[in-house]
Amino acid sequence: MKRTMENCSLIRKYGEPGRDGDFCLGFGRSEADDEPCEPCKKCEWLGLNQESDVEVEE
């Protein structure tokens, strides 16, 4: 089964974490730590895992 946001076990269990366009914002480790949890870090739908189209000027 292809991983999608609709079949994510965390979203089904806890609800929608929010979206950034077509990508998921993911779930934090805890209320005090907004670092994405391990399952979210590995997910292809996490917005933080996507390449940015914005170029950074140095």
N, C-alpha and C positions, 0 to 999 in steps of 0.2 A: 504494500500500500504506500502510495506517495505521500510524503509528509506535507500537510497543508495546515493553515491556521484553524480551519474548521474541524480537523480531526486531532488537534493537539490535546493530549490528556490533561495538561495543566489548565488550558483554557476551559475545557469541559468541567473540570473540578472547581476552579476558582473564579471563572468569569473572564471577561475581556480585559487585558492589561492596558489597552490603548494601542493606537496605531499611528504610524508616521507614514502617510501616503499608503502604499501597498504593503508596508512592512510592520511587523509587530514590535512594540516597545519592550516586551519581555517582562518577566517577574523578577523583582529584587530578591536578594538573599534573606532579608528581614525588613522589618519596619524601619530600622535605623541604618541599614546598608542597602543602597540602591544599585549596587553592583549586580549584574544579571546572575541568576542562579545557574548551576552547571548545565542542566538540560537546555536552558535558553541560550547559553554561550555556544552550544554545539549546533543550534538550529539555523538552517539556511534562511528562515524568515525573519530573524532578528535584524532590525534596522541597523544596529551597530556593526553587523558583519558584512554590510554592503559597501561596495566601493563608492566613494564620494565623487560626484561630478564637479565639485568645487575645487578649483586649484588654489593652493596656498601660496601667497607671495612671500618671498623671504627678504 
